[in-house]
Amino acid sequence: MHPGAKISQGRSKGQQRIQSQNDYLRQWLPRQQSYLHHLLDREAPPEDRRCIVCEQDGVYKCQDCLGEPLYCTGCCRSQHHHNPFHWISQWNGQFFEQSCLAQAGLVIHLGHDGKQCPALADRWDLFEGDEHEDQLEPEDLPFVSGPEFQLKENTMVIIDKSGVHRLEIRCCDCPNALSPDIQMFRHGFFPASFNRPKTAFTFRVLDDFLLDNLECGTSAMNYYSKLRRMTSSMFPHLVPDQYRELMRVARQWRQLKTMKWHGFGHRSDIPSTGELALFCPACPQPGINVLVAGDESLDDNDKNSPSWKYTRSFVMDRNFKAEHLHPIKPFDEVWLSNGLGFMVGKDRYKMHLAEAADMVEKSSCNNHRAVNQANAAWHKLESTGIGGVACARHGCFVPHSMVDFQKGKRQMNMDYALCEAARHNMEGISRAVTFYDINCQYNKHFRARVDASRFLEMTQDLTIIPGIGLWHVHGHQDSCYVRYASNFIEGIGRIDGEIMETLWAPRGMNMIHMKRTLCCKYKLAMNGITESGKAFNRLDEAAPAHLKTEWSARERRAQSSRLNDPEAMDEYEINIKKAPSRKEIELRLLEEGSARNAAPSCRSVAMWISTGLAIEEAQIALLIEVRRMGKRSTETQRLDIARQWDRLQGQIDGFTQSALTHLGEGFDADDEPDDLNVDILDDLDDDPADFSKTSDAWTNSPELTVIPLPSNLGMSLREGQANDTLHNLRIHLCNKAAKSQALKTRAWSHVTSVQQAVSLHASIYTKTRKQMMKLEPGQDQLQKFKPLLHEQLKISTAVGDPNARGQRNESLAWFWSVEVDLGGPDQSWNEEFYRVHWLQAKALRDQWKEEMTLVQLEMDWTCHYFSWRATQWGDRMRESLEKRLPGHACYSGRQSQMYSLLAQDAQAAFQDLQSMSIETGDE
């Protein structure tokens, strides 16, 4: 239970409830006035107004010390010798007014343990010149003066996370003393200049700004505005404006911290491309988290593993919100990390853009803006956006693979980004999958563009498989889905290829979250394997063996040919040359109807029961018609209903008279009108308010008459009836799917007529199953004939179009695998329909198995990565000790411990998760 949670009294142990935040608010409301009273009491000094240290007359109250203690002037200076950035207020006889430690006489001495340097002369010229002092306009000056605006000589502007301070700083003036800027830096101050600094930033404020910028997206202007308001809430504009200095010093500080994090303080060489950025610890990186002995290749490293084990998955995207104006003085720009981090080096990239041909390619797919509008002119912006590459499974940007755009999204920009990404720790990896929202066009001539450029490099041994994210692919032509969607790409597990969209947000993936991410992936894979396996097994058990062999062979051919011929992947698409025509269907229905209207004396009991079922179908159809008509019927509609009543009543009378012939006297008739409940087929498009309840005058209508269909028929006959009904239901759903996919060329009325047949067979099955339940069926029959749900009759999603948006994890309903007969008059359509769903279910099952394999590998790679980092920093610590660099050694030891703890934490979490999964599986 949460430590702050309380249990509501008066409840038993089984009824314990954690209080909500609103409960705490209700408890606080009666205490509100008391809290306000004590808050105001803090404004006054203690009654004796004594210094808490020396018990002399107290003058200053520190607002940042615990309890806001009162100090005399001397004690205030001594107590804040190591806390010079606390805010104090001074008692003026009536109230405390804001003051500062400089007014209390605090001086910061650098060197000699905080004591004054004995060699320090009275003359102090540290602050003469070197920095421009902001001048205030006369109208900006306040009409009242206070301590916060009375500037003392020889004070510096010190920006801390608590606000902007003016303090006197004195450096050591001994002959062997370091320069003033280095003395300040060693004491935690980053000077804004280096000869005679007048402004400095504390390390605390620089760290706080970088963290705010990272986590909250706070700009430098907003952050410094907050500091000015913290300094003076009344006159923030009078606080010295060091916004430009903050932006510059923050860049310098970030550069120093980045080089420190990556160990370049321990090395004599300078960073090379991408070495000031970390890559994904869970992606395979030979020599780092994938260990290969000697000259052994990755393929030879584990011959029993699948060929896709070391596949690197990339996702490519662009962000046109990151615009950049032309600089005023481009020749005066200073680059601190040109090509050392995630952005590519500018010089080689510009040469590539200057030489690359800007191909105007007409899209052969849908009208994609990214292709057809890539050459729009942008004259005011130096960069119209940025683009880059990240790992598609975990969402980590690839170092030295981010580029900027000049004229919208062009292939030449992304070519450079992809080639650079394919060079980062890819030694020995021979397979990569790329996801890009226009990959159906982009990948066509990619190799030709690489071969034609002097600045694009990619090994010929690397096989690139193109893909399109599951969200973007539905904006393409239908054929692009099976050719490029991640659902049908072997060896990448279960990913959507859209993770790059989330990385443009302020908070993206980082290695600290990798453990939690992989644990979630593992749990999803466990559940996915179970559910997809069940769905596939239902279809697999019902399909003939010779067809499964053929389908598997066609699947293997499609996967092996997809690189050279993307159209080979059309095996996953329903492909029927001609669906049964309307006349063929109508003729078959007329023939069946003629057979059912034969004389009862010439039929067998089974045919007589079939006639009864046909009458029930007519009853349900007429009942729907009556409900739809409602109270607003016309004379023509009522006349048509009356004629149908007459015909149906005649059929019921004939059926009832023949009941004695087939069943004898005293048969057990089904006399429950509730069996005609049509709730399951209530999928009409009309408003339910338009339906009226059946009036008393219609109580004896033929559509509500219970026909004497026996309920004591043998279970075998009832089971055969259910099988026939489910088969007819599948046939009509297939026909509806075929017609739904051809709405542009066929009338919607055809689909409506098939839907009526679906509803009739659904109602028949529901009635049949209810009668079977009365005969006490066995467990096998209960498992086989399950309740039919309304949502299982909707074929517009997973059934009719298994490749539609949102159907990635959907599978067919249970009745698609009960006594499947792929023959009959609709053999071609039935077989094709079943084949596609069998392939889709198999692909889903296989991908979840791949996901489990990859997640387990990624768990090992993540632990190896952290261990490799820990070992690397451990070696640096030993080298630093040998060189007698204690600071370097201490930092190396701390970094080594951090990565060791990350490795241990990840290893423990992964082992516990796998142990729990094994125990669950055993149960």
Phi, psi and omega in degrees: 000148179299137183302327184271001184273147177240155181261130178297133181287157178085003180253149176285172183297327180280355183243024181294140182227133176281131182290143179274172178295328177293327176298318178294324177297320179295324178291331183279331185306315178294340181267359187302312182295323178296316178299318181295321179297314181289332176296319178288330179297333180291345180287336184264152176283166174301159184299320181276344179049054181254147174293134183286349181262304185250359180060023172276184181295121181278136183238320187250138174246128180269125182277347183254344175284151183297125179084002181049063183290163180256135181233154164278177185295315181294316181291329178297319178293313185291323182287340182250020178299325179254006175229062189286356185249024171279150176263134180238162174228149188249136179283125181251015181099339180236324180199172176270123175250151187296140179220195178210162183291337176295325177292333177278359176090020181286132176233132179265120178256127179265123182095165178058038177057036176085002179264163182293139179291129180295337181269004184287125180276163178294325180284133183226107184248025181297332189256015182270113175073182177091330179227145179282133178262125179295131179259133180271142175288148182303322182290344179277343182289139180288155177281347177242151181245144178219171181303329184289345180249355179274104186275133176265155177290156177062026176258151177249155173273116180246120179261118178239169179293345177271351179143192181258122185243154170242113183226156177268124180241131179237126181270166175287134183247021179292158183301324182263018183287152176287166178296154184304321182293323179288321176301316179295319182296320181291341177263010175093017177246132175258106184289144179283339174221180195233348179265297177230076186295140176242352180225140178215151177245135176286153177300328181298316183289326178292317176296320181293321179294316180297322178290319176297319179295323181285309188276324185251352182069027182286129178281163179297322180295314179294322180294316181289329175298323176296318179297320179294322180287327175294329180285315180213108180285336181275316185232064181296335181289345178275348176289135183308134182270105179244034182296314180296320178295324178296316180298317182290312183294326178296323176296316180296318182293317178298321179296316179297314182295321180296316178294325177293315180299326185263012170081016182277356168282346179258000184237152180270342182275166179264155182296147174255186188302127175076004185278355176257031178214146178262148177250175187299125178287344183264353176272147181294126178228099182304136181086351180243291177249356173242113185267126178236127183278128173058226181271012182291136180275169179295325179293327179276346185295323180211090186290341181275354181275157177294158184294338183267011185302319183256033178289134174260123181256129181241147170235135184243140180198173180223161181225109183270009173275340181272075181269157181217125180284162175295131178293151180293318180234081183298332180287344184258009182287141178245123181257124181271325182224062182292102178078006183271342181251232182274330178284145181285159176295137190288324188293306181295324180295319178294322178295323177297315181295326181292328183266333186292140178280130180274089184284127174268100187256125176278125183291132174270355176261209178292171187282079183282128179297325184297334179265309189281340181246021183289341185258019176297144184277132177231103188263335186273346187248137172287322177228127179271355180165182178231158176215165181183194186228140175223165176286135188282342183269334186231348175077039176252128179297144178274128179303144177056046179220014179258130182234161174254160181250149179248329182225052183079199185270114180237156184293326184297327179291312182288333175300315181295317180298316182292320179296321178292322179294324182286354179260353187271107177051047182246014183298121178093346179277125186247005183219131178220144176244129181244135175247127181210140188292346176234036186294336179296334177259318185298319188282349185302311186241025183297311181298324179294321179292324178294316181294331183275353185253144176280344189248002177252128181229131174204130183296143181289341181284348182274118177269124181251123178255118184279146176215165178231137180301151186293338177278315183286332187294336180283353171270359179265181171295156183301327183293336181292338185297303183289339182274333188227350180291148183293342180299337187238019177259125185282138170088015180242000180072208183253092176230157182259349179072016182240012186294338180297330181298328180280341184282342179286346176291160183303327182247113178247195181287144170218169189291338179295328180274358188295322180299312181295321179298314181291325177296318177296319178297323181295315180296318178297321180294321178300312180292321181296321178297317181295310185290316180293328177295319178297315182297318180291320182298323178299317179286323184291322181292332183271345183273143178297147184297319183293328177288321179297321177296317179295316181296320179296319179295319178295324177295315179296320178297320181295316181294323181285340183255000189294330182294310183277336183217087180302335180293344178297336180286357177293356174301334181275005182249145176292128185224094178240127182292318183211121176280158178306134183284167181296319182294322178296317180294316181296320180297318179295319179294322178294320178296320177294321179294321178297319180296322182286339180270010178294163182296139181299329182293341183263005184251158172277173178300320180298319178293323178296318177295322178299322177296320177298319178295323178295322177296320177298321177299317179295322177299314181295318179297318180292322178299319177297319180296317179295317180295322181291323183294317176065207183272348185262039183277154177265171178296322179298317179295317180294324177295318179297319178296320180298319178295320178294323176302315184297314180296316182293322180295323177297318178295321180294319179298315180296320180294321181293320179296325181279354181296322179295325182296318186270329188246345182078179182282152176076022179290154182271099183278154176274105187246033180251105180298338182296344180294343179270016179299128184248026180297326184294335182254023180277066179247028180289153183276351184286160176290132179303335179293340180284343179277135177251149178290148181297130182283169180297331181293338182260012184300323182262022180294149184298332180290346177255000181285134179273116180280153184281061176274123187293146176261354182258027175294156179298151181298324181298318180292319177296320179295319176296323177298318179295319179298316180298318182295316179295323178297314178298324179297317178295321180300312183292324176295321176297316180296322178294321178298317180297317182288326180295329180279356182234038183294337182288337184245349181234155184286145178295338180298330178297317179296322179296319180295321177293323179298324177297319177295320177300316181296320180296312181293327176296319179293320178298316180297320180298317178294318180298315180297324179296320177292325178295324180295332179288340182267012178054069181291163178281174182296323179296319179290324176296322179289329184280314184255096183264165176299144181263124183258153183299319183291342180283351180264001179274114183258003184285354182245258188292328183283305184288324182221086183296346181257014181286164178299134178088002182254021186298319183252010182278152176224166183291155178292166187298327188285354177285349181244016180259113175050055184286132175239107183273008178263205177090184184295338180255033188302314184298315181289317181299315182294318180294317179299314182292323180299314182297317180290328175294316178295319180295316178296322178293318178297320179296315179297315181296321181291325177292325175294318176298320180299316179297316178299314182293319181297319178296320176296318181294328174298315178295315181297323179296314179296319178296323181295312180296321178295321179297318177297317180298317178295320180299314179289329175296320176296321178295325178296316179295321178295322180293322178295322178295326180273001181058052174243086187297322179295317177298319181294318180297317180294320178298318179297320179294318178295319179298319178295321181299312180290328176295318179294321176298319179294316180295318180296315179295317181298317180295318180295318181293319180294318178298319181295316180291325178294317178297322180293322179294317179296319178296320179294324179294325179291000000 
